[in-house]
Amino acid sequence: MLMLLIEMSLWVISAFLLSLAPLLTKSYKGCKCICANGVNSSKKTSSDSDSDLDTDSTTSLGIEKSSKMNGLSWWQKKLKRKSSFSISGIRKYRYNELKAATHNFTTSIGQGNASNFYKAKMPNGESHAIKVLATNVRQGKREFQAEAQLLARLHHRNLVNLVGYCIEKRQYMLVYAYMNNGSLATHLYSGKHEVLNWNVRFNIALDVASCLEYLHHGTVPPVVHRDIKSSNILLNSSMRARVTGFGVSRKETLRPHSYKVKGSFGYVDPEYILTRIYTTKSDVFSFGVLLFELIAGRTPKAGLLEYVELAVINTEGNSGWEELVDSRLEDEYYIQELNGMAALAYRCIDSSPINRPSMKDIVQELSQIRNFPNNCAMLEEVPISKYAYDIQNPMAGDGREEADDTSPVLLRCFSV
């Protein structure tokens, strides 16, 4: 019985194992297939991986190469931008052209804080003034950029025209129309020129005022010059004034600046020194100083404003300014114009900017003052000199024909 049970158990186990045989065989084949596929897949994956690696490598190298090329291209473009700087409508000169025109930069005609000026005789016979900005200081480059970009968009009869520029051999140069009568400062103080008569002085005041009116009221945003002074006023062959010196000019801002004060001693608005805010009224202050220069023939460095304050004591603000007049004029001036200009100048240098007139008001007032003087003590008819202008056409030269030696006679008013 026991033996029978054992045999039956063995048979059941055998039958069970036999029934599992096909399944085990299939599983084995499946496993083999799977393994085979896994190997093949692995090989393929490896191959694909190699291919991907090659692709990635190629792509990576391509990217790296492209990156390098792009980087190089970026620098090339940057260098190209630097070297191909251009100003629309303004000619770009070659360094050798200007070197030849200035005889290797030996024709010096002046010097600024960060620049030198040379007279250039161009092949076509025209004369230009070359402003070479200092390259060893940051101010030179900043001044070049500010002046070039600003003057490219400013157009007025009383501005010195920018006719060209040069950026080469690490040099920054601006080419201006040449003003053959030099600066107002040289005429007032050098002793090398004929004394400027009253008519010329008044016309210079009108010319500069007209230019500043344009900067303050004819541009958007308003431009403040920031360095109005007699050495920045140039005179052409007809003794008409042209304003230059735009290296520190900026658009008007009501925000204070932390950097050092810009401008020239004696002309700088005291309010600007305190607040570091430079507005159009700061230019008005400098213009008021310039008016007193024209009247007195005295520089701010020589105590001009102290001299003015002494004169104010003996005046009522509107008249009695005769003691301030440049003695070289020998009393040949219009009393009404003198008193009117001096009173206006005194309002321009008011300690409170809000009390100063605008340049639009100043141009209007100067034009009214220029009308025929009705309070002269004595009138005399004299031929007009090459420096004088028709009193009945005080605005000659403001976009109209400039006065010349054939203009009518003028009426000269003497103080008594």
C-alpha positions in Angstrom: 0.0 0.0 0.0 2.8 2.3 0.9 4.6 1.4 -2.2 1.5 2.2 -4.2 1.2 5.6 -2.7 4.8 6.3 -3.4 4.5 5.3 -7.0 1.4 7.4 -7.4 3.2 10.4 -5.9 6.1 10.0 -8.3 3.7 9.6 -11.2 1.9 12.8 -10.3 5.2 14.7 -9.9 6.4 13.3 -13.2 3.2 14.3 -14.9 3.4 17.7 -13.4 7.0 18.2 -14.5 6.1 16.9 -18.0 3.3 19.4 -18.1 5.7 22.2 -17.2 8.2 21.2 -19.8 6.7 23.1 -22.8 6.3 26.1 -20.6 9.8 25.9 -19.3 11.1 25.4 -22.9 9.1 28.5 -24.1 10.3 30.5 -21.2 13.8 29.5 -21.9 13.5 30.5 -25.6 11.8 33.7 -24.5 14.5 34.3 -22.1 17.1 33.6 -24.8 15.3 35.8 -27.2 15.0 38.4 -24.6 18.7 38.1 -23.7 19.6 38.0 -27.4 17.4 41.0 -28.0 18.9 42.6 -25.0 22.4 42.0 -26.4 21.4 43.1 -29.8 19.6 46.0 -28.4 22.6 46.7 -26.3 24.8 46.5 -29.4 22.4 48.6 -31.3 22.0 51.0 -28.4 25.7 51.1 -28.2 25.9 51.7 -31.9 23.1 54.2 -31.6 24.8 55.6 -28.7 28.0 55.8 -30.6 26.1 57.4 -33.4 24.4 59.7 -31.0 27.7 60.5 -29.4 29.1 61.2 -32.8 26.1 63.4 -33.5 26.4 64.9 -30.0 30.1 65.2 -30.5 29.5 66.8 -33.9 26.8 68.9 -32.5 28.8 69.8 -29.5 31.8 70.5 -31.6 29.6 72.4 -33.9 28.1 74.4 -31.1 31.5 75.0 -29.7 32.8 75.9 -33.1 29.7 78.0 -33.7 30.1 79.5 -30.2 33.7 80.4 -31.0 32.7 81.8 -34.3 29.8 83.7 -32.8 32.1 85.0 -30.1 34.6 86.1 -32.7 31.8 87.5 -34.7 30.6 89.5 -31.7 34.1 91.0 -31.1 34.5 91.7 -34.8 31.1 93.4 -34.9 32.0 95.4 -31.7 35.3 96.5 -33.3 33.5 97.2 -36.5 31.0 99.3 -34.7 33.8 101.2 -33.1 35.7 101.7 -36.3 32.6 102.5 -38.4 31.1 105.1 -36.0 29.2 107.5 -38.2 27.2 110.7 -37.9 24.4 111.1 -40.3 25.1 114.0 -42.8 28.6 114.7 -41.4 31.7 113.8 -43.3 34.2 111.4 -41.9 37.8 112.5 -42.5 40.9 110.3 -42.6 43.7 111.0 -40.1 46.2 111.7 -42.9 43.9 114.2 -44.5 43.8 116.3 -41.3 47.5 115.8 -40.6 48.4 117.2 -43.9 45.9 120.1 -43.6 47.4 121.1 -40.3 51.0 120.6 -41.4 51.4 117.7 -38.9 49.3 119.6 -36.3 51.6 122.6 -36.0 49.0 125.3 -36.7 47.8 125.7 -33.1 45.1 128.3 -32.6 44.0 127.5 -29.0 43.7 125.0 -26.2 40.9 123.8 -23.9 40.8 121.7 -20.7 41.0 118.4 -22.6 41.6 119.5 -26.2 43.8 121.4 -28.6 42.7 123.4 -31.7 44.4 123.7 -35.0 43.7 125.6 -38.2 43.4 123.3 -41.2 43.7 124.4 -44.8 41.8 121.9 -46.9 42.7 121.0 -50.5 39.6 122.8 -51.8 40.9 126.1 -50.2 38.4 126.1 -47.3 39.7 126.6 -43.7 38.5 124.5 -40.8 39.2 124.4 -37.1 40.2 120.9 -35.9 39.5 120.1 -32.3 41.8 117.2 -31.1 40.5 115.7 -27.9 42.8 114.3 -25.3 43.1 110.5 -25.6 44.8 109.9 -22.2 41.8 110.9 -20.2 38.2 109.6 -20.2 37.0 113.2 -20.5 38.3 113.4 -24.1 36.2 110.4 -25.3 33.1 111.6 -23.4 33.5 115.1 -24.7 33.8 113.8 -28.3 30.7 111.6 -28.0 28.6 114.3 -26.3 29.6 117.0 -28.7 29.4 115.0 -31.9 26.0 113.4 -31.1 24.6 116.7 -29.9 25.7 118.9 -32.7 24.6 116.4 -35.3 21.0 117.2 -34.3 21.3 120.9 -33.6 21.0 123.4 -36.4 21.0 127.2 -35.8 22.6 130.2 -37.5 24.4 131.1 -34.2 26.0 127.7 -33.6 29.5 126.9 -34.9 28.8 124.2 -37.6 30.2 120.7 -37.2 31.4 119.8 -40.7 33.3 116.6 -40.0 35.0 114.2 -37.6 37.8 111.6 -37.4 38.3 108.5 -35.3 41.6 106.9 -36.2 44.9 106.0 -34.7 43.3 106.4 -31.2 42.5 110.0 -32.0 39.2 111.7 -31.6 38.8 114.8 -33.7 36.0 117.2 -34.6 36.1 119.4 -37.6 34.4 122.8 -37.4 33.8 125.7 -39.7 36.6 128.2 -39.1 35.7 131.5 -37.5 38.4 133.8 -38.7 37.9 136.6 -36.1 38.6 134.3 -33.2 36.9 134.4 -29.9 35.1 137.2 -28.1 37.6 136.9 -25.2 40.6 137.7 -27.5 38.8 140.8 -28.8 38.0 142.0 -25.3 41.3 141.2 -23.5 44.2 140.4 -25.8 44.9 143.9 -26.9 45.7 142.6 -30.4 42.4 143.7 -32.0 40.5 146.9 -32.6 38.2 147.8 -29.7 34.8 146.3 -30.2 32.3 149.2 -30.6 28.9 149.2 -28.9 27.0 148.0 -31.9 29.1 144.9 -32.3 28.8 144.2 -28.6 25.0 144.5 -28.7 24.8 142.3 -31.8 26.9 139.6 -30.0 24.5 139.7 -27.1 21.5 139.2 -29.4 23.3 136.4 -31.3 24.2 134.4 -28.2 20.7 135.0 -26.7 19.1 133.7 -29.9 21.3 130.6 -29.8 20.4 129.9 -26.2 16.7 130.5 -26.9 16.9 127.8 -29.5 18.7 125.3 -27.2 16.2 125.9 -24.3 12.9 126.3 -26.2 13.5 124.9 -29.7 14.8 121.4 -28.9 13.2 118.4 -27.2 14.3 117.8 -24.6 15.8 121.2 -23.8 19.6 121.4 -24.0 21.7 123.2 -21.4 25.1 124.5 -22.6 26.7 124.5 -19.2 29.8 126.5 -20.3 28.7 129.9 -21.7 31.7 132.2 -21.5 33.5 134.7 -23.7 36.1 132.2 -25.0 33.3 130.0 -26.2 31.8 132.7 -28.4 33.5 132.9 -31.8 33.2 135.7 -34.4 32.9 135.2 -38.1 34.1 137.6 -40.8 31.1 139.8 -40.3 31.7 139.9 -36.5 28.5 137.9 -35.9 28.7 135.5 -32.9 28.6 131.7 -33.0 28.4 129.6 -29.9 30.8 126.7 -29.4 32.1 124.6 -26.5 29.4 121.9 -26.3 31.7 119.2 -24.7 29.8 119.4 -21.4 26.4 120.2 -22.7 23.5 117.9 -21.7 19.8 117.6 -21.9 18.1 119.4 -19.0 17.5 117.3 -15.8 16.0 118.2 -12.5 17.9 115.5 -10.7 21.1 116.3 -8.8 24.4 115.1 -10.0 27.1 113.8 -7.7 30.0 114.4 -9.9 32.1 117.6 -9.8 30.9 121.0 -10.9 31.1 121.6 -14.6 31.6 125.1 -16.0 34.1 127.9 -15.8 35.1 130.0 -12.8 33.0 133.2 -12.5 30.3 132.0 -14.9 28.9 129.1 -12.8 25.4 129.5 -11.2 25.9 129.5 -7.4 22.6 127.6 -7.1 24.0 124.8 -9.3 27.1 124.6 -7.0 24.8 124.1 -4.0 22.3 121.7 -5.5 24.2 120.1 -8.4 21.1 120.6 -10.5 21.9 122.4 -13.8 18.8 123.9 -15.5 18.2 126.4 -18.3 18.2 129.1 -15.6 21.9 128.2 -14.9 22.7 129.1 -18.5 20.7 132.3 -18.0 23.0 133.2 -15.1 26.1 132.6 -17.2 24.6 134.7 -20.0 24.0 137.6 -17.5 27.7 137.5 -16.6 28.5 137.6 -20.4 26.3 140.7 -20.8 28.3 142.4 -18.0 31.5 141.4 -19.7 30.3 143.1 -23.0 29.3 146.2 -21.0 32.4 146.5 -18.8 35.1 144.8 -20.8 36.3 143.1 -17.6 36.7 139.3 -16.9 34.9 137.5 -14.1 38.4 136.6 -12.8 39.1 140.3 -12.4 36.2 140.7 -10.0 33.5 141.6 -12.5 30.5 140.7 -10.3 31.9 142.6 -7.3 32.3 145.6 -9.7 28.7 145.2 -10.7 27.5 145.1 -7.1 29.3 148.4 -6.4 27.7 149.9 -9.5 24.2 148.8 -8.3 24.6 150.9 -5.1 24.6 154.0 -7.2 21.7 152.9 -9.5 18.1 152.3 -9.1 18.4 149.0 -11.0 17.2 150.4 -14.3 19.4 153.4 -14.9 22.7 155.0 -13.9 24.9 152.1 -15.1 27.3 154.5 -17.0 30.1 154.0 -14.5 30.2 150.3 -15.4 30.9 150.9 -19.1 34.2 149.9 -20.7 36.3 153.1 -20.8 37.7 152.1 -24.2 34.2 152.9 -25.7 35.0 156.5 -24.9 31.3 157.2 -24.1 30.2 156.2 -27.6 27.2 154.1 -26.8 23.4 154.3 -26.6 22.4 155.2 -23.0 19.0 153.5 -23.3 20.6 150.3 -24.6 23.2 150.4 -21.9 20.8 150.8 -19.1 18.4 148.3 -20.6 21.1 145.7 -21.1 22.6 146.2 -17.7 19.3 146.0 -15.9 18.5 142.8 -17.8 21.9 141.3 -17.0 21.3 142.0 -13.3 18.1 140.1 -13.4 19.8 137.2 -15.1 22.3 136.9 -12.2 19.6 137.0 -9.5 20.5 134.6 -6.7 17.1 132.9 -7.1 16.7 131.0 -10.4 12.9 131.5 -10.3 13.4 135.3 -10.6 15.6 135.0 -13.6 14.0 135.6 -17.0 13.8 132.8 -19.6 15.9 133.1 -22.8 12.8 133.6 -24.8 12.0 136.7 -22.6 15.6 137.8 -22.9 15.6 137.8 -26.7 12.3 139.7 -26.7 13.6 142.3 -24.3 16.9 142.8 -26.1 15.0 143.2 -29.4 12.8 145.9 -27.7 15.8 147.6 -26.2 17.4 147.7 -29.6 14.7 150.0 -30.9 15.6 153.6 -31.7 16.8 155.2 -28.4 14.5 158.0 -27.5 16.4 159.4 -24.4 19.7 160.3 -26.0 21.3 163.5 -24.8 22.8 164.1 -28.3 22.4 162.6 -31.7 25.0 162.5 -34.4 24.9 161.0 -37.9 28.0 159.0 -38.7 29.0 156.5 -41.4 28.6 152.9 -40.3 31.9 151.0 -39.7 32.5 147.4 -40.7 31.7 146.5 -37.1 28.4 148.3 -36.9 24.9 147.3 -38.0 21.8 149.1 -39.1 20.0 150.3 -36.0 16.7 150.0 -37.9 17.4 146.3 -38.7 18.8 145.0 -35.4 18.0 141.4 -36.2 20.1 141.3 -39.4 21.9 138.0 -39.6 19.2 135.9 -37.9 18.5 133.8 -40.8 18.2 137.0 -43.0 21.0 138.9 -44.8 23.9 139.9 -42.6 24.7 143.6 -42.4 27.7 144.8 -44.3 29.7 147.9 -45.1 27.1 149.3 -47.4 24.4 149.5 -44.6 22.9 152.9 -44.0 24.2 155.4 -41.4 23.5 154.9 -37.8 22.6 157.3 -35.0 25.2 157.4 -32.3 24.1 158.6 -28.9 26.6 160.2 -26.5 26.2 160.3 -22.8 26.8 163.8 -21.2 
